[in-house]
Amino acid sequence: MTTTAQQLPDLLPDLDWIADPLRVGRLSQDFAWFSPVLKRDLAGKRGDIAVRPRTETEIRQVVAACASAGIPLTVRGSGTGNYGQSTPLHGGVILDLSGYNAFGWVRGGVGRAQSGIRLADFDAQAKPHGQELRWLPSTYRSATLGGLFGGGFGGAGSINHGPLAAPGNVLAVRAMTVEPEPQVIELRGPEAMLLHHTYGTNGIVLELEVALTPAVAWTECIATFEQFDAALEFADRFGSAPGLEKKEVCFVAAPIPQYFTSLAEHLPEGCHAVLVVVAPHSEAGMRDMVAQHGGQVTYRKTADEVASSHKTLLEYTWNHTTLHALKVDKGLTYIQSGFNPMHRLKQVRALEAALKGEVMMHLEFLRTKEGAFNCSGLQIIRYTTEERLNQIMQIYRDHGVQINNPHVYIVEDGKQNNLDPAVVGMKRRFDPQGLLNPGKLRSWYTAEPTSPVEAPVQTPVRQTA
C-alpha cells in the first residue's frame, strides 16, 4: 500500500505537523504575487501538508519517509522570496525549516548557523564578536539564511562584497540527500555554490558557513535632488569612492519617493532620492559630495537612533522598494536588470528617456561577483499586459542590459537558460528520485526522463528574445 502525504503524521506522530488548509495554503506561498504573471500561473498550487522539524533527526525522519513513499518535498524558510520557490507544483510535503534555527559560532571572520536562522538573529549573534553579515537583504528581519542562499541574491553590503555568489562569501554548506537512508554531506567552495539560487531543487541545506565583515555603527541618510542626472551621478560617484566607507547606496527616481509615505516629510515633492548607509567617519565626505551635485541631506539617523526606533532605511531598498510601491498602487510590478559596468550610466539614461512614465528607475549599486563596480536595477513597472511587460524587458536587452526575469518560476528561465550543467549533476547526487520542488528545474526532465515525479505540464515560456 502506498503511503500518502496525509498519512505521514500517523507514521511520525511526534513531529510538528500542520494540516489546517489555511495554514498549509499560507506556507505554500511566498511573495510571487509581486508578479501578476506568477500570481496567475501559480494560483491554486499548494502542498498537501506541512511539517516544521526542529532537529536534524526530525528532518531525517521526514526525508526518509518521503523518499521511501515517493512524496514530493518543497523546502521553505520564511517565504520572503519572489519567484514562487515556496509553491509546490505537485503537492506533497512543505518542509518548513524556520524552526531549525540554531546559531553555531563565530571564529575570526567566519560564522556558521543552521539554515532556518533569521538573518537579523544571525547578525545580532555576530555583533558581540565585532562582526556582521556581509550582506543584508531588505527582508533581513524575517528572511532565513537558508532561504537567502536558496533563492536570494545579496543586499546591503553587496556594494563592498558583491552578491552571495561572489567567491569567498559562502564558504561551506552542510546538506542532506533525499533518499530512504538520507546522507549528510559537507560541500565547500565552488561545489557548495551549485546549491545556490536553485529554489531548493537539488539539495536540502542544513547549515551554512559564511564569511563575515567587521561590524560598523552605520549612519543612515537620505539625499534628495531636483534633477535625475544629479542624483544618478552622486549615487554612482559616492558608491564608487574608495575612501568613503558605505554599506548601501540606493537610487530611486521620481515618482518612486512618493510611495514612501512614512518618509514623506523628508522627501520633497517630485524629488529624486538616494538612500545611503554610511560609516560615521565618511559622513562628512558624503555630505560634501551631495552638495557638489546640488542635493541636500533631508534625513539622518545614527546607529543608536535606528536601533531604538526599530526603523531602518534598509526596509525601503532592494525589493522593499517594490513592496512600498505596491502598498500604494496594486497595478505595479517590477523587473530585475543588470547593467554593463563599462556603460552603466549611459544605459540608465537611455532607458530612462525611452520608458519614462512607464518604467520607474530604481538602482542598487554594488560590486559584481567578479569585483567590478556596477548597478543592478529593480525597476518598477506600470503593468498593462504580459505582452507589454515582455516588450519592456526586450527593450532593456536591446540596450545591452541583462534581464533576470522575475515573472517565471522555472530556474532556467530566470537565468536566461544560463544554467551550469553541474547543477543537474548535483541534483542527481542529492535528489536521485527528483522529489525536491519538482517541476522547477527543466533540465532535470531532459536529463532524467524516468524520474518518478511526473514532469509538469508547463505554461509555455513567453519570450520575446
TORNU-512652 format. One line per field, with one value per residue (C-alpha): chain; x, y, z. Coordinates in steps of 0.001 Angstrom, whole numbers. Example, Ala and Ser with C-alpha at 12.3 -4.5 7.8 and 13.67 -1.06 7.14 Angstrom:
2
mol = [A  A]
X = [12300  13670]
Y = [-4500  -1060]
Z = [7800  7140]
***
This chain:
465
mol = [A  A  A  A  A  A  A  A  A  A  A  A  A  A  A  A  A  A  A  A  A  A  A  A  A  A  A  A  A  A  A  A  A  A  A  A  A  A  A  A  A  A  A  A  A  A  A  A  A  A  A  A  A  A  A  A  A  A  A  A  A  A  A  A  A  A  A  A  A  A  A  A  A  A  A  A  A  A  A  A  A  A  A  A  A  A  A  A  A  A  A  A  A  A  A  A  A  A  A  A  A  A  A  A  A  A  A  A  A  A  A  A  A  A  A  A  A  A  A  A  A  A  A  A  A  A  A  A  A  A  A  A  A  A  A  A  A  A  A  A  A  A  A  A  A  A  A  A  A  A  A  A  A  A  A  A  A  A  A  A  A  A  A  A  A  A  A  A  A  A  A  A  A  A  A  A  A  A  A  A  A  A  A  A  A  A  A  A  A  A  A  A  A  A  A  A  A  A  A  A  A  A  A  A  A  A  A  A  A  A  A  A  A  A  A  A  A  A  A  A  A  A  A  A  A  A  A  A  A  A  A  A  A  A  A  A  A  A  A  A  A  A  A  A  A  A  A  A  A  A  A  A  A  A  A  A  A  A  A  A  A  A  A  A  A  A  A  A  A  A  A  A  A  A  A  A  A  A  A  A  A  A  A  A  A  A  A  A  A  A  A  A  A  A  A  A  A  A  A  A  A  A  A  A  A  A  A  A  A  A  A  A  A  A  A  A  A  A  A  A  A  A  A  A  A  A  A  A  A  A  A  A  A  A  A  A  A  A  A  A  A  A  A  A  A  A  A  A  A  A  A  A  A  A  A  A  A  A  A  A  A  A  A  A  A  A  A  A  A  A  A  A  A  A  A  A  A  A  A  A  A  A  A  A  A  A  A  A  A  A  A  A  A  A  A  A  A  A  A  A  A  A  A  A  A  A  A  A  A  A  A  A  A  A  A  A  A  A  A  A  A  A  A  A  A  A  A  A  A  A  A  A  A  A  A  A  A  A  A  A  A  A  A  A  A  A  A  A  A  A  A  A  A  A  A  A  A  A  A  A  A  A  A  A  A]
X = [0  1341  1819  311  1446  -1622  -688  2779  1617  478  3940  5776  3381  5952  6697  5048  2657  437  -2692  -5059  -5874  -5499  -2080  -889  -2084  -83  3011  2615  3158  5854  5951  5415  2318  4706  4310  810  2070  3231  133  -1918  313  674  -2945  -4273  -882  -290  1127  -899  572  3401  5869  8191  11112  13463  16340  18393  16926  13405  14415  15961  12759  10607  13020  13385  9610  9049  11853  10519  6997  7948  6281  7418  9159  9259  11721  10950  12250  10063  8728  10230  11285  9613  9608  7173  10055  7960  4970  4745  3592  2809  1523  3320  5046  6087  9302  9383  12915  12243  12306  15753  17458  20303  23290  26585  29681  31871  35568  37518  35796  33682  30269  28125  24461  21546  19673  16439  18031  16713  19351  18644  19261  22497  23672  22797  24766  27793  27903  29339  32270  32836  31498  28396  26966  28479  25039  21556  18534  15759  13793  16522  14192  12236  14318  16311  19928  18953  16206  18608  21041  18360  16606  18253  20955  22608  21563  23041  26760  26921  28446  31540  31431  29344  26427  26357  27713  30992  33873  34677  31249  29768  32442  30587  27195  26058  23281  21091  20257  16681  16919  15305  18531  19494  23159  24586  27407  29618  30327  32950  33915  32589  30927  28726  27573  25927  23074  22791  19721  18157  14921  15755  15513  18790  19521  18300  20655  21068  23856  25817  29278  29762  32439  31715  33000  33960  30865  30300  27855  26303  24571  21521  20805  18631  19960  17397  17881  15754  17453  17607  21169  22479  21058  22343  25837  26028  24938  27499  30329  29684  29181  32494  34509  37100  37862  34264  33014  29421  27075  24195  23549  20015  18880  15130  13970  10749  7978  9146  9831  6125  5416  7480  4535  6043  9080  7028  8267  11834  11063  10175  7509  8930  12385  14851  16381  19480  19288  22707  24092  27468  30202  30273  33828  32738  29595  31330  32784  29390  27741  30376  29642  25878  26421  28693  25822  23240  21449  20595  20565  16988  17115  19728  19751  22684  23014  21674  18660  17934  18147  15880  13271  13293  13013  15717  16160  17198  13483  12991  15724  16102  12725  11164  11050  8647  6641  6126  5021  2561  1028  51  -713  -1514  -1299  2511  5091  8851  11768  15351  18206  21988  23889  27221  29796  31570  28416  26078  25194  24787  22420  20452  19982  18942  16346  15020  14490  12888  10482  9912  6393  6002  9164  10416  14156  15376  19062  21139  24871  27107  30157  29642  30777  33874  34544  33550  31602  28144  24440  21596  18036  14752  12698  9016  6624  3131  1659  -718  -336  2061  2927  3980  5938  7932  8436  9892  12304  13334  13954  16347  18107  18326  20244  22734  21211  20793  17335  16838  13168  11194  7969  8853  9081  11447  15068  16496  14054  15030  18674  18084  18864  22407  22431  25607  25068  26763  23594  21735  24632  24307  20595  21376  23670  21344  17896  18092  14304  13580  11379  12658  10387  9562  8758  11041  14233  13500  16940  16209  13424  15662  18408  16142  13009  12152  12038  9327  7674  5830  7197  4773  2674  4405  2952  4592  7584  6683  9860  10429  14139]
Y = [0  3429  5986  9418  12770  12963  9646  10792  12236  8736  7368  10246  11453  13323  15932  19337  18649  21344  20079  23036  24022  27765  27376  24931  27395  30218  28015  27193  30819  33448  36959  35733  37961  40844  39439  39374  36636  34367  35172  33779  30835  29591  30102  27045  25357  24140  21403  18611  19004  20890  19961  22099  19979  21389  18911  17139  13845  15116  16371  12993  11199  13301  12998  9231  8742  10909  9235  5776  6712  8935  12013  15441  17794  21578  23253  26750  29245  32247  32704  36098  35042  36424  33628  31024  28961  28025  26976  23246  22360  18750  18908  16767  17974  21529  21176  24369  24767  28002  26024  24614  27857  27460  29774  27907  30016  32935  32277  35256  36484  33375  32402  29288  28583  26333  27266  28346  31149  34597  36907  39537  36939  35793  39412  40056  36976  38072  41671  40823  39251  42519  41024  41325  39665  40838  41356  42008  41836  44272  41303  40533  40703  37651  36059  32961  32204  29109  30960  33705  31078  29073  31916  35247  37446  39764  43070  45925  45219  43894  47247  46029  42252  41529  39089  35774  34141  36098  33766  33800  34833  31378  29001  25758  24086  21066  19357  16253  13870  12782  9001  6280  6459  10142  11111  14369  15790  18854  20856  23594  26339  26270  22892  24382  27105  24528  24583  28396  30069  26838  27159  24107  21805  19954  19544  20252  22792  22209  24620  27413  28741  32298  34963  37979  41548  43877  45472  49215  51559  52697  56052  56200  59220  60331  62788  64432  66126  68077  66636  62966  63230  64941  62221  59479  60948  61397  57803  56489  58699  58117  54392  54037  56354  54002  56175  56649  53622  52667  49696  50736  53137  53023  55391  55931  58275  60253  59328  56387  58504  59396  55739  56042  57529  57202  59217  61893  64776  64061  63742  66956  66526  65391  64691  62000  60363  58384  56300  55705  53754  55270  54872  57808  58765  59001  61075  64436  63307  62055  65377  67315  65162  65698  69475  69295  67687  70241  67996  68166  65649  65591  62601  61286  58704  57304  53582  54092  56003  53317  50631  52480  53333  49856  51669  51375  52713  49218  48404  50899  49447  46398  44698  46525  49476  47430  46434  50064  50974  48073  49150  52412  51139  47466  47984  47988  45249  45152  43755  42830  44110  44015  46768  46690  48052  49954  51656  51659  55359  55634  52668  54048  57440  55908  53668  56471  58559  55684  54476  57406  57373  53646  52374  53962  53739  52034  51124  49328  49988  47004  45010  42204  38717  39427  42629  45397  48387  48423  48960  46488  47539  46676  48949  49457  48964  50274  46907  46779  43413  40497  41216  44763  43551  41240  44078  46259  43522  43134  46871  46520  43608  45630  48250  45608  45186  41711  40734  38188  37568  37616  36577  32902  30009  27729  28101  28194  30851  33246  32783  33182  29480  30146  27151  25287  21618  20710  21900  18938  16693  17916  17134  13609  13273  14776  14053  10939  10491  14087  14747  18217  21034  19069  20976  23946  22586  21894  20394  17554  16234  16338  14504  12159  11345  8412  10499  9085  12505  13209  16159  19082  20379  23743  27035  27974  30209  33706  35128  37935  37256]
Z = [0  -990  1781  1101  2471  4702  6341  7417  10779  11741  10919  12677  15378  17471  14796  14419  11535  10027  8292  8616  4998  5611  7233  4580  1939  3513  3754  54  -924  -986  -2473  -6029  -6068  -6863  -10380  -11888  -14207  -11384  -9364  -12247  -13146  -9559  -8497  -6676  -6339  -2787  -628  938  4412  6136  8844  10984  12213  14831  14814  12208  13399  12716  9264  8528  9563  7228  4330  4732  4830  1742  -195  657  -471  -3447  -1920  -3233  -804  -1051  1312  2618  5125  5928  2397  1572  -1943  -5042  -7605  -6318  -4994  -1932  -4034  -4809  -8313  -7350  -3795  -1248  1927  2737  4748  6820  8176  10070  13329  12577  13509  15994  15819  15639  16134  15079  14648  13433  10302  9745  11128  10969  11710  10833  7702  9415  11428  10636  9224  11869  14591  12956  12697  16336  17428  15383  16682  20147  18284  16412  13176  10996  7899  4638  3055  4372  2071  2856  4270  6826  9854  8656  5880  6787  5980  4003  2176  1104  -138  -1928  -3696  -2864  -4338  -1831  -311  1668  1836  -1728  -2645  -785  -1049  -4122  -4120  -2286  -5441  -5262  -4373  -662  627  1218  2464  3156  3045  5016  3087  3264  441  -295  -4  2133  4154  3930  3920  5244  3144  3638  483  382  -2035  -5618  -5099  -2368  -4745  -7007  -4470  -4582  -6106  -7310  -5278  -3178  -6190  -5749  -2041  1492  3071  6812  7762  6138  6877  5652  5679  7871  7970  10854  12398  11957  13725  10442  9917  7618  5392  2503  -62  -2342  -5714  -8158  -11238  -12297  -13629  -10490  -8251  -10544  -10768  -6998  -6363  -8824  -7632  -3932  -4462  -6271  -3986  -2436  578  1698  3608  2968  3144  885  -1991  -3394  -6166  -6597  -9327  -9210  -8704  -6544  -3414  -3270  -2416  780  2644  6132  4976  3195  5383  4246  523  -1327  -3979  -7312  -5902  -6868  -3799  -2851  325  1846  4772  5583  8197  10652  9663  5990  6541  6064  2749  1663  2545  596  -2422  -2069  -2036  -5087  -7001  -5877  -3405  265  3098  4349  6727  9140  11905  13854  14528  18061  16753  14194  16874  19309  16670  15073  11729  9108  5599  4555  4505  1677  -519  -2758  -3207  -261  -2657  -4780  -1716  -635  -4158  -4286  -987  -2681  -6202  -6765  -10529  -10402  -10813  -11390  -13380  -12438  -14559  -14619  -16408  -18206  -15738  -18533  -19824  -16840  -16697  -20456  -20389  -17429  -19094  -22420  -20796  -18610  -21751  -23657  -20953  -18598  -17195  -17696  -16019  -12793  -12272  -9081  -8905  -6299  -6525  -5900  -6846  -9324  -8364  -10477  -8498  -10927  -9631  -11180  -10586  -10627  -11330  -9637  -11861  -11047  -13960  -14582  -15583  -18517  -20250  -20161  -23787  -22931  -19899  -22176  -24656  -21898  -20869  -24516  -24810  -21869  -23591  -26803  -24830  -23689  -20229  -18764  -17541  -14773  -15361  -12066  -13799  -14294  -11833  -13762  -12589  -16123  -17348  -14579  -15533  -19302  -19633  -18406  -16043  -15152  -16135  -12843  -11068  -12548  -11599  -8021  -8086  -9275  -6259  -3634  -5055  -7236  -7371  -8329  -5303  -4356  -5565  -8733  -11891  -11209  -12862  -16523  -17228  -14816  -17003  -20058  -18197  -16230  -18278  -15994  -12797  -10505  -10202  -13418  -15339  -15163  -17969  -18074  -19113  -22422  -21895  -23087  -24508  -26922  -27316]
***
